């Protein structure tokens, strides 16, 4: 008996953290709804930069958190049945939990920088999830594509939130939403809108970044169900919703969102009609719904925001259900090709009923939550140009066709061909989650009051001055109802006359946008190759030249553009002895450069080293002078001993190269001299030397400040230097000993 129970208990233990998270957020949400105020929690994280780990549970964030954890619980339970104990099950569950954590952080973050951190974590975790089957080349390629697109969008979003903070004076979303900002006249407004929308469009796969989402179907079905129902693709929608009160109200915002959303919907539906793979069809409908949501937000009216929230909730419930039933069909029959699927209601009755309810909700039929979303979307479209209403009607009609193909045809039509495997019903772990979500979609459609408090909280947060809106199943005979009837007539006609693509026709070919991505990606890689080939030559001389030229160029650019050249007054009075010493050192340097013998060059460089020691002694640093003399003496002796065994000088460079090297050396020396003189007048704070001098005797118990610094204040640094010297000495000793042994042989 214990052996039979142990697998169930193990699976239950894996699902429990997700269920506990959902229950905790549900209880907290109930408190928020009953008290009428949100929950806020904040703790200083990086106080020097004003970054607090600030979270809030309120409005749209509350709804999204419930969806993320609730659907996530169903997905993780489904994944355990889907994997069936195969290798990688725990890795998949761990990645799903990581993604759940990241997405929950996005929707609950109050601080914009914390939101950005979680935003990037969703990109990283989605990369690992999409590329879960890493042995597959296409999975790795599609995962990288999603990471590149969403990662670049994340960088744009970072620039956008920084500009938004500069415009509003706060990092907290709660403060931004509680105050009525008029940012449209701000100089940074256009840049902020563009960068924020780039972040949102890349994450929610809006035109022209729509190509990555269908390719992400290479992930396992649990991943597709989670990422494309309530989490990753909804992150961009969530961002646009919370930014609309601050950035909305202008033609730039509205027109950009309506055009991008409309194009995304149209392209997605055209793509979906040509597909025969269940997951590809559902991916196309996800793209279409994301386009509708973006379009609704672009209408920029309180009624449109309310409609978008209802549509978002309905889509999350039926789309997660349909993805899971598609995975169950694939698991049971061995195929997702709708051209050969049929009559599965007999062998898979629970899955058929679940998929049927979800498909009817997706069609927008009455008594389902999808109907409410469609009705309120039509009401919102009346505030927009008539073409928006027309696009929505055609789009919803085509959605009915795809819904029938994904959730009705595989189960209720006659079987066309034999499937690779004999169909059978899946177990409890793969049927319970979809059944729960489909039931909720039906229940909320029949009794809208069950979820109305959550919608009202979202509406209150996102529509600061809008009139109150209530959810009703029946509004009488009005224009939205007539539009729904027209949609049903067109949709059912298309379902009857449009058939899936015949066998043998290429239906999953690469889209043009995907081809553009591949072309650009290859060009970027080629450019990176050329840069690497140019800069990473493998020659030390090239690296030194690049470093020196770059350093001098940046320093001179700063001095020329912003001014601030050092004055000669900072040099002060120069002692005649120092002038003679510097002339001697300069002559020794020139002599070393033009010397034809290595020993002469070594002695000349020794003169320079001894000159530096005399400078130390002149400016009251006898310990440094003694150290310099000892090091220089040892260096000269060692070089004098080694150069005897070296060959004669050879010319390894042309005269022109030596001329250019000389010019670069002179310029570098001059720039560094200017920088040194400039630094004499810079006072960035209290001098640390004064503090160390004051602390030397009372804390270090030493009158010699330098010794106290080396032994006490920088003891670990000194110890590290000793270790380095010891290792170098051991290396030298090993080389010398090896040479001796060879000579003895």
C-alpha positions in Angstrom: 0.0 0.0 0.0 2.8 2.4 0.9 4.4 1.8 -2.5 1.2 2.7 -4.3 0.7 5.9 -2.3 4.3 7.1 -2.4 4.2 8.5 -6.0 1.0 10.4 -5.3 2.5 11.8 -2.1 5.7 12.9 -3.9 3.7 14.6 -6.7 1.4 16.3 -4.1 4.5 17.5 -2.2 5.8 19.0 -5.5 2.5 20.8 -6.2 2.1 22.0 -2.6 4.3 25.1 -2.7 2.4 26.5 -5.7 -1.0 25.7 -4.1 0.2 27.3 -0.9 1.3 30.5 -2.8 -2.1 30.7 -4.5 -4.0 30.2 -1.2 -1.9 32.9 0.5 -2.4 35.4 -2.3 -6.1 34.5 -2.4 -6.5 35.2 1.4 -4.5 38.4 1.1 -6.7 39.4 -1.9 -9.9 38.8 0.1 -8.6 41.1 2.8 -7.8 43.8 0.2 -11.2 43.5 -1.3 -13.0 43.6 2.0 -10.9 46.4 3.5 -10.9 48.5 0.4 -7.2 49.3 0.6 -4.2 47.6 -0.9 -1.4 45.7 0.9 2.1 47.3 0.7 5.4 46.0 2.0 8.8 47.6 1.7 12.2 47.1 3.1 15.4 49.0 2.2 17.6 47.1 -0.2 20.2 49.5 -1.7 19.4 52.7 0.3 22.3 54.6 -1.1 20.6 54.6 -4.5 17.0 54.8 -3.1 16.2 51.2 -4.1 13.7 49.5 -1.8 12.3 46.0 -2.1 8.8 47.3 -2.4 5.8 45.1 -3.2 2.1 45.8 -3.4 -1.1 43.7 -3.7 -3.8 45.7 -5.3 -5.8 46.0 -8.5 -4.4 44.5 -11.7 -1.4 43.1 -9.8 -3.7 41.2 -7.5 -5.6 39.7 -10.5 -2.4 38.8 -12.3 -0.9 37.2 -9.1 -4.0 35.1 -8.7 -3.8 33.9 -12.3 0.0 33.3 -12.2 -0.1 31.2 -9.0 -3.5 29.5 -9.6 -2.9 28.5 -13.2 0.7 27.7 -12.2 -0.6 25.2 -9.7 -2.7 23.5 -12.4 0.3 23.5 -14.8 2.8 22.0 -12.4 0.3 19.2 -11.5 -0.3 18.7 -15.2 3.5 18.6 -15.9 3.9 15.8 -13.4 1.4 13.7 -15.4 2.7 14.8 -18.7 6.3 13.9 -18.0 5.3 10.6 -16.4 8.4 10.3 -14.3 10.7 10.7 -17.2 14.2 12.1 -16.9 14.0 15.9 -16.5 10.7 16.0 -14.6 12.2 17.7 -11.5 14.2 20.1 -13.7 11.0 21.1 -15.5 9.2 21.6 -12.3 12.1 23.7 -10.8 12.1 25.9 -13.9 8.3 26.3 -13.8 8.7 27.4 -10.1 11.5 29.8 -11.1 9.2 31.3 -13.7 6.3 31.5 -11.3 8.5 33.4 -8.8 9.7 35.8 -11.5 6.3 36.5 -12.9 4.8 37.0 -9.5 7.6 39.4 -8.7 6.8 41.4 -11.9 3.1 41.9 -11.1 3.6 42.6 -7.4 6.6 44.9 -7.7 5.9 48.5 -6.6 9.5 49.8 -7.3 10.2 50.1 -11.0 13.8 48.8 -10.7 12.6 45.8 -8.8 10.0 45.2 -11.5 12.8 45.4 -14.1 14.9 42.8 -12.3 12.0 40.4 -12.2 11.2 41.2 -15.8 14.7 40.1 -16.9 14.4 37.0 -14.7 11.3 36.0 -16.7 13.3 36.3 -19.9 16.1 34.1 -18.5 13.7 31.5 -17.1 11.7 31.4 -20.3 14.9 30.8 -22.2 15.6 27.8 -20.1 12.0 26.6 -20.4 11.7 27.0 -24.2 15.0 25.3 -24.7 14.1 22.5 -22.2 14.7 19.9 -24.9 18.2 21.1 -25.4 19.2 18.1 -27.5 16.9 19.5 -30.3 18.6 22.1 -32.5 15.4 24.0 -33.2 14.6 24.2 -29.5 17.9 25.8 -28.8 17.5 28.2 -31.7 14.0 29.2 -30.7 15.0 29.7 -27.0 17.9 31.9 -28.1 15.5 33.9 -30.3 13.1 34.5 -27.5 15.9 35.6 -25.2 17.4 38.0 -27.7 14.1 39.6 -28.6 12.9 40.0 -25.0 16.3 40.8 -23.7 16.7 43.7 -26.1 13.2 44.9 -25.1 14.3 44.7 -21.5 17.2 47.1 -22.1 14.7 49.5 -23.8 12.4 49.1 -20.8 15.3 50.0 -18.4 15.9 53.2 -20.3 12.1 53.9 -20.2 11.7 53.4 -16.4 14.7 55.6 -15.7 13.2 58.4 -17.9 9.8 57.8 -16.2 11.4 58.3 -12.8 13.1 61.5 -14.0 9.7 62.7 -15.2 7.7 61.9 -12.0 10.3 62.1 -9.3 9.5 58.7 -7.9 10.3 55.0 -8.5 7.1 53.7 -6.9 4.1 52.7 -9.1 1.7 53.2 -6.3 2.7 56.9 -6.1 2.5 57.3 -9.8 -1.0 55.8 -10.0 -2.2 57.8 -7.0 -1.3 61.1 -8.5 -2.6 62.6 -11.8 0.6 63.3 -13.8 0.5 65.3 -17.0 3.6 64.0 -18.7 2.7 64.7 -22.4 4.5 68.0 -22.5 7.6 66.7 -20.8 10.8 66.7 -23.1 11.4 63.0 -22.3 7.8 61.9 -23.0 8.3 60.6 -26.5 11.5 58.8 -25.6 9.8 57.3 -22.6 6.8 56.1 -24.6 8.9 54.5 -27.3 11.2 52.6 -24.9 8.4 51.4 -22.6 6.4 50.2 -25.6 9.5 48.4 -27.0 9.8 46.5 -23.8 6.1 45.7 -23.7 5.9 44.8 -27.4 8.8 42.4 -27.4 7.5 40.6 -24.3 3.9 40.3 -25.6 5.0 39.5 -29.1 3.4 42.5 -30.8 4.1 43.5 -34.4 6.9 43.6 -35.5 8.2 41.3 -32.8 5.4 38.7 -33.2 7.6 36.0 -34.8 9.2 34.6 -31.7 6.0 33.4 -30.0 5.0 30.6 -32.5 8.5 29.4 -32.6 8.4 29.0 -28.8 6.0 26.1 -29.3 9.1 23.9 -29.5 8.9 23.8 -25.7 7.0 21.0 -23.9 3.2 21.5 -23.7 3.2 22.5 -19.9 5.6 25.3 -20.7 3.5 26.5 -23.7 0.4 26.4 -21.6 1.9 28.5 -18.8 3.9 31.0 -20.9 1.1 31.7 -23.3 -1.9 31.9 -21.1 -1.3 33.9 -17.9 2.4 34.7 -17.6 5.1 35.8 -19.9 3.1 37.1 -22.8 0.8 38.9 -20.4 3.7 40.7 -18.8 3.7 43.2 -21.7 -0.1 43.7 -21.4 0.3 44.2 -17.6 3.0 46.8 -18.3 0.9 48.7 -20.8 -2.1 48.7 -18.4 -0.2 50.1 -15.4 1.6 52.7 -17.7 -1.6 53.9 -19.4 -2.6 56.3 -16.6 0.8 58.1 -16.8 1.7 57.8 -20.5 -1.8 57.5 -22.1 -4.0 60.3 -23.3 -2.0 61.2 -26.4 -2.2 60.4 -30.1 1.3 58.8 -30.0 0.2 56.3 -27.3 -3.2 55.5 -28.8 -2.3 55.3 -32.4 0.8 53.2 -31.8 -1.1 50.6 -29.7 -4.1 50.4 -31.9 -2.1 50.0 -35.1 0.3 47.5 -33.6 -2.5 45.5 -31.9 -4.6 45.5 -35.1 -1.7 44.3 -37.3 -0.7 41.7 -34.8 -4.2 40.3 -34.7 -4.6 40.2 -38.4 -1.3 38.6 -39.1 -1.8 36.0 -36.3 -5.2 34.9 -37.6 -3.9 34.6 -41.2 -1.0 32.5 -39.8 -3.4 30.4 -37.7 -5.7 29.5 -40.6 -2.8 27.9 -42.4 -1.8 25.7 -39.5 -2.7 22.1 -38.8 -0.7 21.6 -35.6 -2.9 22.1 -32.4 -0.1 24.0 -30.6 0.6 26.3 -33.6 -3.1 27.1 -33.9 -3.3 28.0 -30.2 -0.1 30.0 -30.5 -1.8 32.0 -33.3 -4.9 32.6 -31.3 -2.7 33.8 -28.4 -1.0 36.3 -30.7 -4.4 37.4 -31.9 -5.8 37.9 -28.4 -2.6 39.8 -27.4 -3.3 42.1 -30.4 -6.9 42.6 -29.3 -5.8 43.5 -25.7 -3.2 46.0 -27.0 -5.8 47.5 -29.3 -8.2 47.9 -26.4 -5.6 49.6 -24.3 -4.9 51.9 -27.2 -8.5 53.1 -27.3 -7.5 54.8 -24.1 -11.0 55.0 -22.5 -12.1 53.6 -19.1 -14.5 51.3 -20.8 -11.7 49.9 -22.9 -9.5 49.3 -19.9 -12.3 47.5 -18.2 -12.9 45.4 -21.3 -9.2 44.5 -21.6 -9.2 43.2 -18.0 -12.2 41.0 -18.6 -10.8 39.7 -21.9 -7.4 39.0 -20.2 -9.1 36.9 -17.5 -11.2 35.0 -19.9 -8.2 34.3 -22.2 -6.1 33.1 -19.4 -8.6 30.5 -18.3 -9.6 29.0 -21.7 -6.2 29.2 -23.3 -4.4 27.3 -20.5 -7.2 24.7 -20.7 -6.9 24.3 -24.5 -3.1 24.0 -24.4 -3.3 21.3 -21.7 -6.0 19.4 -23.7 -3.8 19.7 -26.8 -1.0 18.1 -24.9 -3.3 15.4 -23.6 -4.3 14.6 -27.2 -0.7 14.5 -28.3 0.2 12.3 -25.4 -2.7 10.0 -26.1 -2.7 9.7 -29.9 0.9 10.5 -30.7 0.0 13.4 -33.0 -1.3 17.0 -33.0 -2.3 17.1 -36.7 -6.0 18.1 -36.9 -6.2 16.6 -40.4 -6.2 13.1 -38.9 -7.7 13.7 -35.5 -11.4 13.0 -34.9 -14.0 11.2 -32.7 -11.9 11.4 -29.6 -14.9 12.0 -27.4 -15.4 8.3 -27.0 -11.9 7.5 -25.9 -11.3 10.8 -24.1 -14.6 12.0 -22.7 -13.3 14.1 -19.9 -10.8 15.8 -22.1 -13.4 16.3 -24.8 -15.8 18.0 -22.4 -13.1 20.2 -21.0 -11.8 21.3 -24.4 -15.3 21.9 -25.6 -16.2 24.2 -22.8 -12.9 26.1 -23.3 -13.5 26.3 -27.1 -17.0 27.7 -26.6 -15.6 30.3 -24.2 -13.0 31.2 -26.8 -15.7 31.5 -29.5 -17.4 34.0 -27.2 -20.8 32.2 -26.9 -23.2 33.2 -24.2 -22.9 31.9 -20.6 -19.1 31.7 -21.0 -16.6 34.3 -19.8 -15.4 34.8 -23.3 -18.8 36.2 -24.2 -18.5 38.9 -21.6 -15.0 39.8 -22.8 -16.2 40.1 -26.4 -19.3 42.1 -25.4 -17.4 44.7 -23.4 -14.7 44.8 -26.2 -17.5 45.8 -28.7 -18.7 48.4 -26.3 -15.2 49.9 -26.0 -14.8 49.9 -29.7 -17.6 52.3 -30.1 -15.3 55.0 -28.7 -12.8 54.3 -31.5 -13.0 54.8 -35.3 -15.4 52.4 -37.1 -12.5 50.5 -38.6 -11.6 49.2 -35.1 -15.0 47.8 -34.7 -14.8 46.1 -38.1 -11.4 44.6 -37.3 -12.7 43.2 -34.0 -15.8 41.6 -35.7 -13.7 39.9 -38.4 -11.1 38.9 -35.8 -13.5 37.4 -33.4 -15.2 35.5 -36.3 -11.9 34.0 -37.4 -11.1 33.2 -33.7 -14.3 31.0 -33.8 -12.8 29.0 -36.6 -9.6 28.4 -34.8 -11.4 27.6 -31.6 -13.4 25.0 -33.4 -10.3 23.5 -34.8 -8.5 23.4 -31.5 -11.2 22.3 -29.2 -14.2 20.8 -31.2 -13.1 19.2 -34.4 -10.5 16.7 -32.9 -13.2 15.4 -30.5 -16.6 15.6 -32.2 -16.1 15.0 -35.9 -15.7 11.6 -37.5 -12.3 10.0 -37.4 -10.4 10.8 -40.7 -7.4 8.5 -40.3 -5.7 6.2 -37.8 -3.6 7.9 -35.2 -0.1 6.7 -34.4 -1.2 5.5 -31.0 -4.5 4.1 -29.7 -6.4 7.0 -28.0 -7.1 6.7 -24.3 -8.1 9.0 -21.5 -5.3 10.6 -19.5 -5.0 10.3 -15.7 -6.1 12.6 -12.9 -3.0 14.7 -13.0 -3.5 15.7 -16.6 -7.3 16.1 -16.5 -8.0 17.8 -13.1 -6.3 21.2 -13.9 -7.9 21.8 -17.3 -11.3 20.7 -15.9 -11.0 23.2 -13.0 -10.1 26.1 -15.3 -12.8 25.3 -17.8 -15.3 25.1 -15.0 -14.2 28.5 -13.7 -14.6 30.0 -17.2 -18.1 28.7 -17.4 -19.0 29.7 -13.8 -17.7 33.2 -14.2 -19.6 33.6 -17.4 -22.9 32.5 -15.8 -22.4 34.5 -12.5 -20.2 37.5 -13.3 -20.7 38.8 -9.8 -18.2 36.2 -8.5 -15.2 38.0 -9.9 -16.7 41.5 -10.2 -14.9 42.8 -7.0 -11.5 42.0 -8.4 -12.4 43.7 -11.7 -13.6 46.8 -9.8 -10.3 46.9 -7.9 -8.4 46.8 -11.2 -10.7 49.5 -12.7 -10.3 51.7 -9.7 -6.5 51.5 -9.9 -6.2 52.0 -13.7 -9.0 54.5 -14.4 -8.4 57.2 -11.9 -11.3 59.5 -12.9 -13.5 57.2 -14.9 -17.1 56.5 -14.1 -18.0 53.2 -12.3 -18.7 50.2 -14.5 -20.6 47.1 -13.5 -20.5 43.6 -15.0 -23.9 42.3 -16.4 -24.6 39.3 -18.5 -27.6 40.9 -20.2 -27.7 44.6 -21.3 -30.7 44.3 -23.6 -30.8 44.6 -27.3 -28.1 47.1 -28.2 -25.3 47.6 -30.8 -22.7 45.3 -29.1 -25.3 42.5 -29.0 -26.0 43.0 -32.7 -22.3 42.9 -33.4 -22.1 39.7 -31.5 -24.8 38.2 -33.6 -23.0 39.3 -36.8 -19.9 37.7 -35.4 -21.7 34.4 -34.7 -23.2 34.4 -38.2 -19.8 35.0 -39.9 -18.0 32.7 -37.6 -20.2 29.6 -37.9 -20.3 30.1 -41.7 -16.5 30.1 -41.8 -16.4 27.0 -39.5 -18.7 25.2 -42.0 -16.9 26.2 -45.2 -13.2 26.5 -44.2 -11.4 23.2 -44.0 -7.9 22.6 -42.6 -5.1 22.6 -45.2 -4.9 19.4 -47.3 -2.1 16.9 -46.7 1.2 17.6 -48.4 0.9 21.3 -48.3 3.6 23.2 -46.5 1.8 25.0 -43.7 4.5 25.7 -41.1 7.0 27.5 -43.2 9.1 30.3 -41.8 7.4 33.7 -41.7 8.9 36.7 -43.3 9.5 38.4 -40.0 11.3 35.3 -38.8 13.5 35.4 -42.0 14.3 39.0 -41.3 15.4 38.1 -37.8 17.7 35.3 -39.1 19.2 37.7 -41.6 19.8 40.4 -39.0 21.2 37.9 -36.5 23.7 36.5 -39.0 24.8 40.1 -39.9 25.3 40.9 -36.3 27.4 37.7 -35.8 29.4 38.6 -38.9 30.0 42.1 -37.6 31.1 40.6 -34.2 33.5 38.3 -36.1 35.0 41.3 -38.0 35.4 43.3 -34.8 37.1 40.3 -33.1 39.3 39.7 -36.0 40.4 43.3 -36.1 40.9 43.9 -32.3 41.9 40.4 -31.1 45.0 39.9 -33.3 47.0 37.9 -30.8 49.8 40.4 -30.9 50.7 42.3 -27.7 51.8 45.3 -29.7 48.3 45.7 -31.2 46.7 45.5 -27.7 49.0 48.1 -26.3 48.3 50.5 -29.2 44.5 50.0 -28.8 44.6 50.7 -25.1 46.8 53.8 -25.4 44.9 55.3 -28.3 41.5 54.7 -26.6 42.7 56.2 -23.3 44.2 59.3 -24.9 41.2 59.8 -27.2 38.7 59.6 -24.3 40.8 62.0 -22.1 41.3 64.5 -24.9 37.6 64.3 -25.9 36.6 65.2 -22.3 39.1 68.1 -22.1 38.3 69.5 -25.6 34.5 69.2 -25.3 34.1 70.3 -21.7 37.2 72.3 -21.1 39.1 72.3 -17.9 42.6 72.3 -19.1 45.1 72.4 -16.2 46.8 75.7 -15.4 50.6 75.9 -15.1 50.0 77.4 -11.6 49.4 74.0 -10.2 53.1 73.1 -10.9 54.4 75.6 -8.4 58.1 76.4 -8.0 60.5 73.9 -9.6 63.9 73.4 -7.9 66.9 73.6 -10.3 68.1 70.3 -9.1 64.8 68.7 -10.2 65.2 70.3 -13.6 68.7 68.8 -14.0 67.5 65.4 -12.8 64.6 65.4 -15.2 66.8 66.3 -18.1 69.2 63.5 -17.2 66.3 61.0 -17.0 65.0 62.2 -20.4 68.5 61.9 -22.0 68.8 58.4 -20.5 65.4 57.4 -21.9 66.3 58.7 -25.4 69.7 56.9 -25.2 67.9 53.6 -24.3 65.5 54.0 -27.2 68.3 54.5 -29.8 70.8 52.2 -28.2 72.1 49.3 -30.4 73.1 47.1 -27.5 70.8 45.6 -24.9 73.3 46.1 -22.0 73.5 49.8 -22.8 69.7 50.0 -22.9 69.5 48.2 -19.5 72.0 50.6 -17.9 70.2 53.6 -19.4 66.9 52.4 -17.9 68.7 51.9 -14.6 69.6 55.6 -14.7 65.9 56.4 -15.1 65.0 54.2 -12.1 67.7 55.7 -9.9 66.4 59.2 -10.9 62.9 58.2 -9.7 64.5 57.1 -6.4 66.1 60.5 -6.0 62.7 62.2 -6.6 61.2 60.1 -3.8 64.1 61.1 -1.5 63.6 64.8 -2.5 59.9 64.7 -1.5 60.4 63.1 1.9 59.8 59.5 1.0 63.1 57.8 2.0 61.5 54.4 2.4 60.2 54.4 -1.1 63.6 55.7 -2.3 65.4 52.8 -0.6 62.9 50.3 -2.1 63.3 51.8 -5.6 67.1 51.6 -5.3 67.1 48.0 -4.2 64.6 47.0 -6.9 66.4 48.9 -9.6 69.8 47.5 -8.6 68.4 43.9 -8.6 66.7 44.5 -12.0 69.8 45.9 -13.6 72.0 43.1 -12.3 69.5 40.4 -13.5 69.1 42.0 -16.9 72.8 42.4 -17.3 73.3 38.7 -16.5 70.5 37.6 -18.9 71.2 39.8 -21.9 74.5 38.0 -22.5 72.6 35.0 -23.6 70.2 36.8 -25.9 70.8 37.2 -29.7 71.6 40.5 -31.2 69.0 43.1 -32.0 66.8 42.4 -35.0 64.5 44.9 -36.7 61.0 43.6 -36.3 59.2 46.7 -37.5 59.4 49.1 -40.4 60.6 52.7 -40.1 57.1 54.0 -40.5 55.9 51.7 -37.6 58.7 53.0 -35.4 57.8 56.6 -36.3 54.2 56.0 -35.5 55.1 54.3 -32.3 57.3 57.2 -31.3 54.5 59.7 -32.0 52.0 57.6 -29.9 54.5 57.4 -27.1 55.0 61.2 -27.1 51.2 61.8 -27.2 50.5 59.3 -24.5 53.2 60.8 -22.3 51.8 64.3 -22.9 48.2 63.3 -22.2 49.2 61.5 -19.0 51.1 64.6 -17.9 48.1 66.8 -18.5 45.9 64.3 -16.6 48.4 64.3 -13.7 48.4 68.1 -13.6 44.6 68.1 -13.7 44.4 65.7 -10.8 46.4 68.1 -8.6 43.4 70.5 -8.4 40.7 67.8 -8.0 39.4 67.5 -4.5 36.6 64.8 -4.5 36.6 64.5 -0.7 38.7 64.5 2.4 42.3 63.3 1.8 42.7 59.8 3.1 46.3 60.5 3.8 45.4 62.9 6.5 43.1 60.4 8.2 45.8 57.6 8.0 48.3 60.0 9.5 46.0 60.7 12.4 45.2 57.1 13.0 48.8 55.8 12.6 50.0 56.1 16.2 46.9 55.7 18.3 45.6 52.7 16.4 48.7 51.2 14.7 51.1 52.2 17.5 53.7 53.2 15.0 55.4 56.5 14.2 56.2 55.5 10.6 53.0 56.0 8.7 54.1 54.0 5.7 55.0 51.0 7.8 51.7 51.2 9.6 49.8 51.3 6.3 51.7 48.3 5.0 51.6 46.2 8.1 48.2 47.2 9.7 45.9 49.1 7.4 46.7 47.1 4.3 47.9 43.9 5.9 46.0 41.6 3.6 47.1 43.5 0.6 50.8 43.3 1.7 50.3 39.6 2.4 48.9 39.1 -1.1 51.9 40.8 -2.6 54.3 38.6 -0.5 52.5 35.5 -1.8 52.8 36.7 -5.4 56.5 37.3 -5.0 56.9 33.9 -3.3 55.1 32.2 -6.2 57.2 34.1 -8.7 60.4 33.1 -6.8 59.4 29.5 -6.9 58.8 29.7 -10.6 62.2 31.3 -11.2 63.9 28.7 -9.0 62.2 25.8 -10.8 63.4 27.2 -14.2 66.9 27.7 -13.0 67.0 24.3 -11.5 65.8 22.8 -14.7 68.5 24.5 -16.7 71.1 23.2 -14.3 69.9 19.7 -14.6 70.0 19.9 -18.4 73.6 21.3 -18.3 74.7 18.4 -16.0 73.3 15.9 -18.4 
